């Protein structure tokens, strides 16, 4: 586990230019907010892949969590979803008469993993994930409560999936792609031979992804975006929202958005802002008040990344309440 944010190592700035082959405005990210399937309904979204929407809409989950069923006859369930009896019943109806052999979790947030245990127990299936929940850095005083509220600390996979590990069933094979950033244990899953990638919450169809310390880490998130941009999948099936066509362009635009946000934060610090609430008020105009805390965590993630690279220092304190200035 990494050290406290106020003791982050210094390094080169590494503030490179945007990729030359993407537009220069993050507004060009082609988010699809028209996605509105009926919770509990089964929809075939690709050959051999079905989706069931969980009934947990919110400002953070959009219409709800997407649960995916891979295969027919022998089935893998990806992201079984929140602890909701109606959603569990919908999954059971969808797989009636089939064998569920694998229950796979992209990451251990409460909207993705809690049904893994009950579903696996009901079918004698094996649970898979990168590992139990673990923060990306040592939590500061007061951060533990936020972690407990969002994380499924009870999940322990039967099989821990290392990067590149495979899971096979009748007519399908999945390969784990470690994509930390949103959480340290986040994985995406490539459906081999199809051009499909289950992107979890690392890349979503409706919005950018929150990176919230100490759960997530911006440097990891950006590195994972770069890794996905170098892959050759042609369609992403995300944890929230609609399928994502042309995903390589999409992830490059997400990376550009993050670089623009970083530049905005540095500019505010250079112009005299010293605390995160000031920065949020300046750069998130017209923000839904329900998302103010999430915006603050996103700014903190960028600031901690800038501290690691030697561009920002903490003048007083740590975390959300600290005073920051340019190095």
Backbone bond lengths (Angstrom), bond angles and torsions (degrees), N, CA, C in turn:
res aa  C-N    CA-C-N  psi(-1)  N-CA   C-N-CA  omega(-1)  CA-C   N-CA-C  phi
1 X - - - 1.471 - - 1.522 109.82 -
2 X 1.317 117.29 140.05 1.451 120.82 -176.39 1.521 111.19 -75.88
3 X 1.319 114.57 162.76 1.453 121.08 -175.91 1.520 111.30 -72.38
4 X 1.329 115.06 174.66 1.457 121.10 176.30 1.528 109.52 -61.28
5 X 1.340 117.15 150.43 1.460 119.39 -172.84 1.515 113.83 -63.50
6 X 1.338 119.05 -28.13 1.457 119.86 -179.46 1.518 112.36 -77.26
7 X 1.324 117.85 -5.53 1.456 121.68 175.73 1.521 111.05 -114.31
8 X 1.316 116.64 25.10 1.456 119.56 -178.14 1.519 110.27 -67.14
9 X 1.341 117.44 144.59 1.460 120.13 -179.75 1.517 111.54 -68.56
10 X 1.314 115.07 146.70 1.457 120.37 175.49 1.516 109.39 -85.92
11 X 1.323 115.49 152.99 1.456 119.44 178.47 1.513 109.75 -160.95
12 X 1.314 116.41 -174.32 1.457 120.92 177.09 1.512 111.00 -65.76
13 X 1.312 116.27 155.19 1.455 119.72 -176.53 1.511 112.05 -66.78
14 X 1.310 119.17 -45.01 1.457 120.82 178.52 1.515 113.74 62.35
15 X 1.320 117.76 30.85 1.464 120.93 -177.97 1.525 109.03 -89.74
16 X 1.322 116.49 77.93 1.458 121.88 -176.33 1.509 112.14 -76.30
17 X 1.337 117.34 165.55 1.463 121.61 178.77 1.507 111.21 -74.30
18 X 1.341 118.43 162.41 1.460 120.54 175.12 1.519 111.13 -61.65
19 X 1.337 115.55 157.24 1.461 119.40 174.09 1.521 109.01 -60.23
20 X 1.309 115.57 142.85 1.466 119.74 -174.74 1.517 112.93 -72.66
21 X 1.342 117.68 -20.98 1.460 119.92 -171.70 1.521 113.05 -99.72
22 X 1.338 117.92 19.23 1.459 120.06 177.15 1.522 108.85 -125.42
23 X 1.357 117.72 155.87 1.455 120.19 177.17 1.523 111.05 -62.47
24 X 1.322 116.79 167.08 1.453 121.36 -173.27 1.519 113.34 -98.11
25 X 1.315 119.20 2.37 1.456 121.31 -179.91 1.518 109.95 -123.94
26 X 1.338 116.70 130.97 1.460 119.96 -179.08 1.521 112.05 -69.12
27 X 1.347 117.71 -15.53 1.462 119.61 176.04 1.524 111.74 -61.43
28 X 1.309 117.34 -15.32 1.458 120.75 -178.92 1.526 112.81 -80.59
29 X 1.323 119.35 -1.86 1.462 120.43 176.63 1.530 107.90 -62.79
30 X 1.325 118.46 122.83 1.474 120.45 -173.76 1.528 112.95 -83.11
31 X 1.326 116.49 65.30 1.461 119.79 176.43 1.527 109.98 -65.31
32 X 1.318 115.81 145.19 1.464 122.29 178.39 1.525 107.94 -114.39
33 X 1.334 116.33 104.87 1.465 120.23 -179.42 1.525 111.71 -103.59
34 X 1.327 117.21 11.17 1.466 121.38 175.91 1.526 112.07 -87.67
35 X 1.302 117.27 -1.48 1.464 123.62 -179.65 1.528 109.70 -64.35
36 X 1.330 117.77 120.19 1.464 119.76 -177.50 1.526 111.43 -155.57
37 X 1.340 118.29 59.19 1.467 119.85 178.00 1.528 111.29 -72.63
38 X 1.301 116.32 164.81 1.460 120.90 179.24 1.526 109.61 -82.30
39 X 1.337 118.36 127.16 1.466 119.82 177.70 1.525 111.27 -56.39
40 X 1.319 115.64 137.42 1.456 121.47 178.57 1.506 114.97 88.27
41 X 1.337 117.54 -16.91 1.463 120.48 179.08 1.524 109.85 -76.90
42 X 1.328 116.01 145.97 1.465 121.69 179.10 1.519 108.38 -97.90
43 X 1.327 116.29 125.70 1.460 121.16 179.55 1.522 109.48 -126.41
44 X 1.326 116.36 132.22 1.465 121.19 173.98 1.526 107.17 -80.64
45 X 1.333 116.79 115.96 1.463 120.66 -175.34 1.525 112.38 -104.87
46 X 1.314 117.29 -14.29 1.464 123.48 175.53 1.519 106.26 -163.17
47 X 1.313 116.90 166.69 1.462 119.95 -179.75 1.526 110.01 -58.17
48 X 1.330 115.79 118.85 1.455 120.81 178.58 1.508 115.37 78.39
49 X 1.338 118.19 10.76 1.467 121.72 -178.74 1.525 109.20 -129.96
50 X 1.336 115.68 124.10 1.455 122.28 176.40 1.532 109.82 -114.18
51 X 1.329 115.44 151.62 1.468 121.17 179.92 1.517 109.70 -124.78
52 X 1.333 115.75 139.27 1.460 122.59 172.81 1.521 107.24 -127.29
53 X 1.323 117.39 124.72 1.458 121.94 179.45 1.521 109.86 -85.73
54 X 1.330 116.66 128.71 1.461 121.33 175.52 1.529 110.06 -77.02
55 X 1.343 117.41 150.19 1.466 120.57 -178.26 1.530 111.89 -86.16
56 X 1.330 117.00 59.05 1.467 120.58 -178.50 1.528 111.85 -130.97
57 X 1.345 117.69 55.30 1.467 119.07 179.06 1.525 111.24 -68.02
58 X 1.329 115.85 149.16 1.466 121.71 177.42 1.522 108.16 -169.98
59 X 1.340 117.77 170.88 1.466 118.67 175.79 1.525 113.58 -61.61
60 X 1.339 117.37 -17.05 1.462 120.91 -178.15 1.528 112.71 -102.53
61 X 1.340 117.19 -23.72 1.470 120.76 -176.99 1.527 113.00 -108.52
62 X 1.330 117.38 0.33 1.468 122.91 -178.03 1.531 108.85 61.08
63 X 1.324 119.28 -124.94 1.470 120.50 -178.59 1.520 112.30 -76.17
64 X 1.329 117.03 -17.22 1.454 122.11 -177.53 1.518 110.07 141.62
65 X 1.326 115.32 -179.55 1.463 121.87 -179.44 1.521 110.56 -85.28
66 X 1.316 115.91 134.72 1.467 121.38 174.99 1.525 109.95 -86.32
67 X 1.323 116.42 120.39 1.461 122.30 169.73 1.523 107.67 -100.17
68 X 1.320 116.21 134.18 1.464 120.51 -178.30 1.521 110.90 -115.05
69 X 1.326 115.33 139.82 1.460 123.46 174.39 1.520 107.17 -111.71
70 X 1.314 116.36 119.79 1.463 121.81 -177.99 1.519 108.68 -106.73
71 X 1.323 116.43 124.37 1.452 121.95 177.86 1.515 112.83 94.72
72 X 1.315 114.61 167.44 1.460 122.95 174.42 1.523 107.74 -131.20
73 X 1.302 116.10 136.66 1.464 120.21 -175.99 1.506 110.96 90.53
74 X 1.324 116.71 -64.36 1.468 122.37 170.72 1.519 107.32 -113.01
75 X 1.332 115.97 120.32 1.461 120.99 -165.00 1.523 111.21 -121.14
76 X 1.331 115.61 139.54 1.463 122.82 165.84 1.521 108.09 -106.11
77 X 1.316 116.75 134.17 1.463 122.27 176.54 1.523 107.73 -104.76
78 X 1.325 116.71 123.46 1.463 122.12 178.69 1.521 108.96 -106.69
79 X 1.327 116.29 125.64 1.460 124.16 -178.51 1.527 111.40 56.09
80 X 1.339 117.00 75.63 1.467 120.33 -178.36 1.515 113.64 -61.92
81 X 1.348 117.48 -22.44 1.449 118.75 169.76 1.511 115.37 104.82
82 X 1.345 115.92 -169.02 1.461 121.87 -174.38 1.524 111.83 -74.34
83 X 1.306 114.95 166.84 1.466 121.80 178.52 1.524 108.35 -74.21
84 X 1.318 115.50 84.57 1.461 122.09 -175.69 1.523 108.49 -138.16
85 X 1.331 118.41 117.18 1.468 119.74 -176.00 1.521 113.36 -63.77
86 X 1.320 117.72 -32.03 1.466 119.46 178.54 1.526 111.15 -67.00
87 X 1.323 116.39 -38.52 1.466 119.03 178.96 1.527 110.66 -70.00
88 X 1.316 116.85 -40.14 1.466 119.55 176.27 1.525 110.18 -60.16
89 X 1.322 116.70 -42.38 1.467 120.01 178.93 1.528 111.12 -63.73
90 X 1.331 117.24 -37.73 1.468 120.11 178.77 1.526 111.00 -64.76
91 X 1.323 116.99 -40.51 1.469 120.09 177.10 1.522 109.97 -63.73
92 X 1.326 116.46 -44.41 1.467 120.18 -178.49 1.529 111.14 -62.38
93 X 1.319 117.10 -39.89 1.471 119.25 176.97 1.527 110.73 -62.70
94 X 1.326 115.85 -40.18 1.463 119.64 -176.09 1.522 112.58 -67.64
95 X 1.336 117.58 -31.87 1.475 120.48 -175.98 1.524 111.96 -102.56
96 X 1.321 117.58 11.30 1.468 120.07 179.80 1.528 110.03 -55.95
97 X 1.313 115.83 130.32 1.457 121.01 -179.49 1.516 114.42 83.17
98 X 1.322 117.86 -0.15 1.466 122.06 178.51 1.531 109.52 -113.79
99 X 1.316 115.95 169.05 1.461 121.79 179.17 1.530 109.22 -106.42
100 X 1.318 116.50 117.38 1.464 120.85 172.64 1.526 107.04 -88.61
101 X 1.316 116.83 114.00 1.465 120.69 -177.04 1.520 113.08 -107.68
102 X 1.337 117.55 -18.29 1.464 120.89 -177.59 1.520 109.80 -141.19
103 X 1.326 116.27 133.74 1.462 122.65 173.12 1.527 105.94 -121.93
104 X 1.330 116.14 115.62 1.463 121.82 -169.18 1.526 109.55 -117.24
105 X 1.319 115.71 136.57 1.455 122.66 -177.73 1.528 108.77 -115.29
106 X 1.342 116.98 125.75 1.467 118.81 177.56 1.520 111.71 -73.96
107 X 1.342 117.34 -31.79 1.463 120.99 176.81 1.523 108.11 -168.62
108 X 1.329 115.19 164.83 1.459 120.09 -168.80 1.525 112.50 -100.45
109 X 1.314 117.05 59.56 1.452 121.71 166.80 1.524 108.64 -99.85
110 X 1.324 115.54 154.81 1.464 120.63 -170.77 1.527 113.87 -66.83
111 X 1.306 117.66 -13.90 1.465 119.25 176.56 1.525 112.18 -91.57
112 X 1.326 118.29 1.50 1.468 121.01 -176.68 1.524 114.76 -122.20
113 X 1.326 118.11 -39.85 1.470 119.35 -165.69 1.523 117.85 -110.41
114 X 1.335 122.65 -17.78 1.464 119.31 -171.47 1.521 116.09 -59.24
115 X 1.328 119.09 -29.83 1.464 119.41 -179.72 1.525 112.93 -80.32
116 X 1.320 118.34 -1.73 1.469 120.07 -178.21 1.519 111.30 -59.96
117 X 1.326 117.02 -47.04 1.460 120.19 -178.23 1.513 113.26 -63.65
118 X 1.341 118.82 -53.68 1.466 119.55 179.28 1.523 113.62 -59.08
119 X 1.328 117.32 -40.49 1.461 120.04 -179.02 1.525 110.68 -67.95
120 X 1.321 116.97 -44.31 1.467 119.97 179.46 1.519 111.14 -64.07
121 X 1.320 116.61 -40.53 1.467 119.88 179.78 1.521 111.40 -63.50
122 X 1.317 116.53 -39.07 1.466 120.10 -178.61 1.521 112.35 -66.58
123 X 1.331 117.32 -25.26 1.468 120.57 -174.01 1.525 113.32 -116.09
124 X 1.326 117.42 -1.05 1.455 118.99 -174.96 1.514 112.33 65.86
125 X 1.324 116.45 30.04 1.466 121.84 -176.98 1.521 110.69 -88.57
126 X 1.312 115.67 164.61 1.458 123.60 176.37 1.522 109.27 -96.31
127 X 1.329 116.74 135.58 1.462 120.32 175.74 1.525 109.69 -94.46
128 X 1.332 114.42 143.31 1.462 121.43 -178.03 1.524 109.57 -131.53
129 X 1.310 116.48 146.53 1.452 123.39 172.79 1.513 108.39 -174.21
130 X 1.321 116.08 171.90 1.467 118.73 179.59 1.518 110.92 -66.64
131 X 1.322 116.31 -33.60 1.453 121.36 179.59 1.507 109.70 161.14
132 X 1.337 117.67 -179.67 1.464 120.26 177.51 1.520 111.11 -67.17
133 X 1.328 114.71 167.40 1.457 118.68 -177.28 1.527 110.58 -67.87
134 X 1.319 114.12 139.66 1.460 121.52 179.75 1.520 107.73 -152.16
135 X 1.340 118.95 125.40 1.462 119.15 -179.91 1.519 111.40 -65.58
136 X 1.317 115.53 157.76 1.460 120.51 -178.64 1.523 112.25 -75.15
137 X 1.318 116.54 -23.02 1.464 121.08 174.12 1.514 108.82 -145.52
138 X 1.322 115.55 171.12 1.461 120.76 179.32 1.528 109.85 -63.29
139 X 1.330 118.42 126.58 1.466 119.82 179.06 1.525 111.85 -65.42
140 X 1.317 115.83 145.11 1.453 122.66 172.81 1.524 109.30 -84.43
141 X 1.325 118.17 161.84 1.462 119.94 174.83 1.528 110.72 -54.45
142 X 1.314 115.90 130.88 1.452 121.83 -179.32 1.511 114.48 93.64
143 X 1.331 118.12 -16.46 1.457 119.93 -179.41 1.523 112.91 -82.63
144 X 1.334 117.14 -19.27 1.464 119.67 -177.44 1.520 111.83 -61.42
145 X 1.337 117.19 -37.74 1.469 119.99 -178.22 1.522 110.91 -63.34
146 X 1.329 116.84 -39.06 1.462 119.84 178.69 1.522 110.80 -66.83
147 X 1.328 116.65 -39.29 1.457 120.27 176.72 1.518 110.91 -61.91
148 X 1.327 116.52 -45.23 1.463 120.46 -178.31 1.522 111.47 -63.00
149 X 1.327 117.26 -32.52 1.462 120.43 -177.15 1.522 112.52 -71.91
150 X 1.319 117.80 -29.31 1.464 119.92 -173.39 1.520 114.14 -107.43
151 X 1.318 117.95 -19.82 1.460 120.52 -170.28 1.522 112.49 -101.86
152 X 1.312 115.41 148.03 1.463 122.92 175.54 1.528 107.73 -96.74
153 X 1.323 115.74 83.44 1.465 120.06 -176.27 1.518 112.39 -73.01
154 X 1.339 117.71 -10.90 1.467 120.41 -179.38 1.524 112.70 -80.94
155 X 1.325 118.05 -18.70 1.464 119.50 -174.98 1.522 111.47 -71.27
156 X 1.309 115.52 126.77 1.458 123.60 173.13 1.521 106.96 -133.57
157 X 1.323 119.03 111.18 1.464 119.37 -176.78 1.520 111.51 -67.53
158 X 1.326 115.58 145.84 1.464 119.06 171.30 1.520 110.33 -62.82
159 X 1.325 115.85 -37.50 1.464 121.97 179.88 1.523 108.27 -127.30
160 X 1.332 116.60 122.44 1.461 121.32 175.35 1.524 109.28 -84.11
161 X 1.313 116.05 126.53 1.463 121.82 -176.30 1.522 110.43 -93.53
162 X 1.307 116.79 111.45 1.453 120.44 170.31 1.521 109.47 -74.83
163 X 1.316 115.89 160.69 1.461 119.76 176.16 1.523 109.79 -56.61
164 X 1.326 115.86 129.47 1.459 121.09 -179.81 1.510 115.12 89.52
165 X 1.330 117.44 -4.92 1.468 120.22 179.62 1.520 110.19 -70.22
166 X 1.324 116.10 149.60 1.451 121.26 -177.77 1.513 113.19 -114.17
167 X 1.325 115.56 154.37 1.462 124.32 173.23 1.522 106.05 -130.51
168 X 1.303 117.23 129.51 1.463 120.94 -175.56 1.514 111.38 -121.08
169 X 1.316 114.88 147.32 1.449 123.07 171.56 1.509 109.17 -145.71
170 X 1.304 115.45 -178.12 1.464 120.23 -178.55 1.526 110.39 -66.62
171 X 1.326 116.77 108.18 1.457 121.38 177.57 1.513 115.22 87.52
172 X 1.325 119.18 5.58 1.466 120.23 179.65 1.524 111.21 -151.35
173 X 1.316 114.96 154.03 1.461 122.36 173.36 1.517 108.62 -145.31
174 X 1.325 115.82 130.38 1.458 122.83 179.56 1.523 109.57 -112.24
175 X 1.338 116.01 144.61 1.458 121.77 176.74 1.520 109.17 -123.85
176 X 1.333 116.33 129.37 1.459 121.78 -179.63 1.525 110.64 -76.29
177 X 1.335 115.22 136.09 1.460 122.59 175.62 1.527 106.44 -123.53
178 X 1.330 117.68 109.86 1.461 120.27 -177.77 1.523 109.21 -69.94
179 X 1.332 116.13 120.07 1.464 122.40 -177.71 1.528 109.68 -129.63
180 X 1.333 117.93 67.25 1.463 119.79 179.99 1.520 111.30 -67.46
181 X 1.322 115.13 161.11 1.457 121.62 178.91 1.510 110.66 144.94
182 X 1.332 116.61 -61.23 1.467 120.82 172.62 1.524 108.76 -65.61
183 X 1.307 116.69 -45.94 1.463 124.35 166.18 1.524 107.18 -137.34
184 X 1.332 115.84 162.37 1.466 118.38 -179.64 1.518 111.80 -72.65
185 X 1.342 117.43 -21.98 1.471 120.13 -177.25 1.529 112.62 -105.27
186 X 1.320 117.04 22.96 1.465 120.30 -178.23 1.523 110.83 -76.58
187 X 1.334 115.71 133.61 1.457 121.45 171.38 1.519 109.49 -125.42
188 X 1.313 115.30 149.88 1.454 122.53 163.69 1.521 106.85 -103.65
189 X 1.314 116.42 166.58 1.466 120.42 -176.10 1.517 109.50 -135.03
190 X 1.323 116.03 120.31 1.459 121.56 176.35 1.518 109.11 -89.64
191 X 1.331 116.35 131.07 1.459 121.42 173.91 1.524 106.65 -90.49
192 X 1.312 115.32 101.86 1.461 121.47 -168.13 1.525 112.01 -56.92
193 X 1.319 114.93 137.21 1.454 121.37 174.98 1.508 115.68 79.63
194 X 1.344 117.43 6.97 1.466 120.36 -175.99 1.520 114.25 -120.19
195 X 1.327 119.14 -17.81 1.454 121.64 -172.96 1.511 113.86 79.69
196 X 1.349 117.42 9.80 1.466 121.76 -179.55 1.523 110.65 -99.70
197 X 1.338 115.48 143.21 1.457 122.14 173.02 1.517 108.64 -134.03
198 X 1.321 116.67 127.01 1.463 122.33 172.04 1.527 106.29 -84.67
199 X 1.331 116.63 110.76 1.466 121.00 -168.15 1.517 113.81 -96.50
200 X 1.345 118.10 1.33 1.456 119.97 178.04 1.514 111.29 55.83
201 X 1.341 116.15 -134.61 1.463 120.77 178.09 1.521 112.08 -100.27
202 X 1.326 117.74 2.64 1.463 117.96 179.37 1.525 110.79 -69.29
203 X 1.326 116.50 -38.80 1.466 121.87 175.32 1.520 106.88 -132.60
204 X 1.332 116.81 118.53 1.461 121.90 -177.24 1.523 110.03 -115.15
205 X 1.320 115.22 155.25 1.451 119.89 -174.32 1.513 115.02 -80.50
206 X 1.316 118.32 -15.09 1.466 120.47 -169.96 1.523 113.73 -115.18
207 X 1.340 118.74 -17.61 1.456 121.04 -172.76 1.516 109.95 -163.34
208 X 1.326 115.22 167.23 1.453 119.21 169.82 1.522 109.77 -68.88
209 X 1.310 116.29 162.77 1.459 123.27 -176.45 1.519 110.16 -95.96
210 X 1.322 117.38 135.36 1.450 119.79 175.76 1.526 109.63 -75.32
211 X 1.317 114.91 135.71 1.465 122.72 171.82 1.519 105.29 -116.59
212 X 1.325 117.11 108.45 1.458 122.29 -168.02 1.522 110.71 -120.74
213 X 1.332 118.92 102.89 1.462 119.84 175.55 1.529 110.50 -62.47
214 X 1.330 117.69 148.48 1.467 127.61 2.58 1.526 113.74 -87.27
215 X 1.336 116.32 3.05 1.462 120.75 -177.61 1.521 111.30 -67.14
216 X 1.330 116.17 -43.66 1.452 121.49 -177.80 1.516 111.58 -118.79
217 X 1.326 114.99 172.53 1.471 121.54 -177.66 1.524 108.46 -144.42
218 X 1.341 115.36 127.17 1.456 119.82 -173.64 1.526 112.51 -65.14
219 X 1.321 118.21 -39.90 1.467 119.60 180.00 1.520 110.77 -60.31
220 X 1.333 116.56 -40.40 1.465 120.15 177.42 1.523 110.72 -65.86
221 X 1.328 115.96 -42.10 1.464 120.31 -178.77 1.528 110.86 -60.16
222 X 1.323 116.41 -46.26 1.460 120.04 -178.99 1.524 111.38 -65.98
223 X 1.329 116.90 -40.48 1.464 119.94 178.40 1.523 110.90 -63.37
224 X 1.333 116.41 -37.03 1.465 119.60 178.74 1.525 111.30 -69.24
225 X 1.337 117.32 -37.41 1.466 119.26 174.31 1.525 110.66 -60.43
226 X 1.324 116.10 -44.27 1.469 119.24 178.89 1.524 110.60 -60.70
227 X 1.313 115.56 -39.80 1.464 118.74 -179.47 1.532 110.86 -64.83
228 X 1.329 116.63 -43.43 1.461 119.15 179.47 1.526 111.38 -65.53
229 X 1.327 116.61 -36.70 1.466 119.86 -179.60 1.523 112.02 -63.71
230 X 1.321 116.61 -22.98 1.465 120.71 179.38 1.529 112.96 -87.87
231 X 1.325 116.68 -5.87 1.458 119.77 179.86 1.532 110.10 -88.05
232 X 1.335 115.43 173.20 1.467 118.30 -172.21 1.526 114.05 -114.99
233 X 1.340 118.49 18.17 1.466 118.68 176.26 1.526 110.55 -63.75
234 X 1.319 115.35 152.02 1.464 121.42 -176.84 1.528 113.49 -112.61
235 X 1.330 117.84 -8.25 1.465 121.40 178.66 1.521 108.49 -152.36
236 X 1.355 115.64 130.94 1.461 121.14 174.36 1.524 109.01 -104.10
237 X 1.318 115.27 139.78 1.459 122.80 171.27 1.521 106.62 -111.96
238 X 1.342 117.70 104.55 1.462 121.14 -170.96 1.520 113.45 -87.23
239 X 1.329 114.89 169.22 1.456 121.00 177.38 1.515 113.26 -71.71
240 X 1.321 117.04 -22.20 1.467 122.38 178.10 1.521 108.02 -143.44
241 X 1.314 116.63 132.57 1.450 120.77 176.30 1.513 113.69 94.40
242 X 1.322 114.21 -174.90 1.461 122.85 -171.88 1.525 111.89 -79.18
243 X 1.334 116.98 162.08 1.465 120.27 173.57 1.529 111.40 -56.00
244 X 1.328 115.38 152.33 1.460 122.17 -174.89 1.529 109.41 -115.50
245 X 1.336 117.82 104.61 1.464 119.98 173.90 1.526 110.07 -79.10
246 X 1.308 116.73 163.36 1.468 122.89 -179.45 1.529 110.37 48.59
247 X 1.336 118.01 54.88 1.459 120.23 -171.04 1.522 114.67 -67.88
248 X 1.314 119.10 -27.73 1.464 119.07 -179.44 1.528 110.41 -64.96
249 X 1.322 116.95 -42.96 1.465 119.49 175.45 1.527 110.24 -64.15
250 X 1.320 116.22 -40.39 1.461 121.58 -178.56 1.529 110.61 -59.36
251 X 1.337 117.73 -47.50 1.467 118.99 -176.99 1.524 111.14 -71.23
252 X 1.317 118.28 -30.28 1.465 119.32 175.34 1.531 110.72 -66.45
253 X 1.323 116.10 -36.55 1.461 119.70 176.29 1.525 111.21 -67.95
254 X 1.323 117.37 -37.44 1.460 119.83 175.39 1.521 110.89 -61.81
255 X 1.328 116.89 -42.37 1.461 120.45 178.42 1.526 110.74 -64.08
256 X 1.328 116.94 -40.60 1.460 120.94 177.00 1.524 110.68 -61.42
257 X 1.329 116.74 -43.18 1.463 120.60 177.42 1.519 110.75 -56.80
258 X 1.317 117.22 -43.30 1.466 120.48 -179.75 1.528 110.99 -66.10
259 X 1.310 117.60 -38.49 1.463 119.37 177.90 1.527 110.70 -65.67
260 X 1.330 116.20 -38.39 1.465 119.43 177.08 1.526 111.02 -65.17
261 X 1.329 116.41 -41.23 1.460 119.66 178.28 1.526 110.47 -63.13
262 X 1.315 116.35 -42.34 1.462 120.86 177.45 1.529 110.87 -59.13
263 X 1.323 116.76 -44.37 1.462 120.41 179.50 1.527 111.08 -63.10
264 X 1.333 117.24 -38.03 1.465 121.00 178.37 1.521 111.02 -64.73
265 X 1.325 116.85 -40.67 1.465 121.02 179.46 1.524 110.23 -65.67
266 X 1.321 117.46 -45.04 1.465 120.46 177.70 1.526 111.09 -60.12
267 X 1.324 116.85 -40.20 1.460 120.23 179.78 1.521 110.77 -63.33
268 X 1.340 117.23 -42.88 1.465 119.64 178.96 1.533 110.96 -62.83
269 X 1.314 116.89 -40.47 1.467 119.88 177.69 1.526 110.72 -64.32
270 X 1.313 116.82 -41.71 1.463 120.75 179.61 1.522 111.34 -66.20
271 X 1.345 117.14 -27.59 1.465 120.84 -179.44 1.523 112.67 -90.33
272 X 1.340 116.82 0.86 1.454 119.30 171.04 1.507 117.23 117.28
273 X 1.327 118.87 -10.57 1.463 119.16 174.39 1.526 108.87 -63.31
274 X 1.325 116.18 140.94 1.457 120.10 -176.59 1.525 113.33 -127.57
275 X 1.299 117.57 -16.72 1.467 120.28 -177.89 1.529 109.96 -122.41
276 X 1.317 114.61 152.84 1.459 120.21 -175.23 1.530 112.79 -61.41
277 X 1.345 121.22 -42.12 1.473 118.49 178.23 1.530 113.33 -58.03
278 X 1.339 117.59 -35.06 1.468 120.16 177.17 1.530 110.75 -64.03
279 X 1.321 115.41 -42.42 1.465 119.68 -178.79 1.523 110.38 -66.82
280 X 1.332 116.65 -42.61 1.468 120.38 179.02 1.525 110.38 -59.30
281 X 1.330 116.97 -46.23 1.465 120.46 -178.82 1.526 111.71 -61.90
282 X 1.327 116.32 -32.14 1.462 120.09 -176.53 1.520 113.25 -80.07
283 X 1.338 117.43 -36.10 1.472 118.31 -171.09 1.523 113.82 -107.90
284 X 1.326 118.22 -10.49 1.469 120.71 177.60 1.524 108.73 -112.31
285 X 1.304 117.29 73.24 1.461 121.78 -179.03 1.531 110.09 -72.38
286 X 1.343 116.53 136.38 1.452 121.18 177.07 1.511 114.23 69.02
287 X 1.318 117.66 24.49 1.462 121.68 -177.15 1.524 111.29 -70.22
288 X 1.331 116.52 136.89 1.460 121.80 171.28 1.531 107.72 -56.20
289 X 1.343 118.62 123.34 1.468 119.89 -177.85 1.524 113.79 -54.95
290 X 1.334 117.20 -26.54 1.459 119.76 178.97 1.523 111.93 -67.33
291 X 1.320 117.00 -15.71 1.461 121.13 -176.34 1.525 112.84 -105.45
292 X 1.335 117.29 6.24 1.463 119.93 -177.39 1.522 111.67 -61.51
293 X 1.321 116.87 -43.35 1.470 118.98 -179.08 1.522 110.98 -65.34
294 X 1.331 116.95 -38.57 1.464 120.17 178.04 1.525 110.73 -64.55
295 X 1.334 117.06 -39.82 1.462 120.00 177.84 1.523 110.70 -63.03
296 X 1.326 116.84 -39.47 1.457 119.86 177.22 1.514 112.61 -61.87
297 X 1.328 116.40 -40.43 1.464 120.06 178.01 1.520 111.39 -67.02
298 X 1.326 116.68 -36.69 1.460 119.90 177.35 1.525 110.97 -64.05
299 X 1.327 116.53 -43.13 1.467 119.94 176.50 1.524 110.33 -62.18
300 X 1.325 116.88 -42.05 1.464 120.18 177.65 1.524 111.06 -59.66
301 X 1.330 117.00 -41.78 1.468 119.88 179.08 1.521 110.90 -60.15
302 X 1.332 116.84 -42.64 1.464 119.68 177.75 1.529 110.96 -65.60
303 X 1.333 116.98 -42.37 1.462 119.69 -178.94 1.528 110.61 -64.03
304 X 1.327 117.53 -42.20 1.461 119.23 178.65 1.527 110.97 -63.39
305 X 1.317 116.88 -36.69 1.462 120.13 176.10 1.528 110.34 -64.79
306 X 1.324 117.09 -43.79 1.459 120.84 178.26 1.525 111.31 -64.48
307 X 1.330 117.57 -34.16 1.464 120.51 175.69 1.524 111.01 -65.76
308 X 1.322 116.98 -41.96 1.461 119.95 177.87 1.522 111.27 -58.70
309 X 1.315 115.98 -32.10 1.464 121.37 -176.61 1.524 112.66 -94.91
310 X 1.343 116.67 4.57 1.453 120.53 173.96 1.506 115.69 81.06
311 X 1.329 118.63 14.36 1.459 121.27 -177.31 1.522 113.14 -93.49
312 X 1.326 118.06 -20.30 1.462 123.73 -176.30 1.523 108.04 -137.03
313 X 1.335 116.06 147.74 1.462 121.12 174.64 1.523 108.65 -128.53
314 X 1.333 115.51 154.11 1.459 122.00 174.69 1.517 108.01 -91.00
315 X 1.350 116.05 117.14 1.453 120.11 -178.53 1.517 112.10 -83.92
316 X 1.331 117.02 -23.49 1.466 120.40 -178.37 1.519 108.37 -160.25
317 X 1.332 116.97 115.74 1.449 121.20 175.65 1.510 113.07 83.86
318 X 1.344 114.14 -169.10 1.459 122.02 -178.73 1.527 108.83 -142.18
319 X 1.315 116.48 163.20 1.454 121.36 171.81 1.512 113.61 71.23
320 X 1.331 115.56 -151.26 1.460 121.52 -173.27 1.520 113.39 -64.89
321 X 1.331 117.75 -26.91 1.466 120.70 -175.28 1.519 113.48 -95.99
322 X 1.313 118.29 2.87 1.461 121.54 -174.36 1.520 112.06 -74.28
323 X 1.321 114.63 164.69 1.457 123.55 170.39 1.526 107.09 -103.53
324 X 1.334 116.27 127.41 1.463 120.87 -176.27 1.526 109.90 -120.93
325 X 1.327 115.53 155.35 1.465 121.16 175.15 1.521 108.80 -151.04
326 X 1.336 116.76 160.62 1.465 118.60 175.10 1.518 110.56 -62.73
327 X 1.315 117.28 148.96 1.471 121.40 179.10 1.530 109.95 -69.10
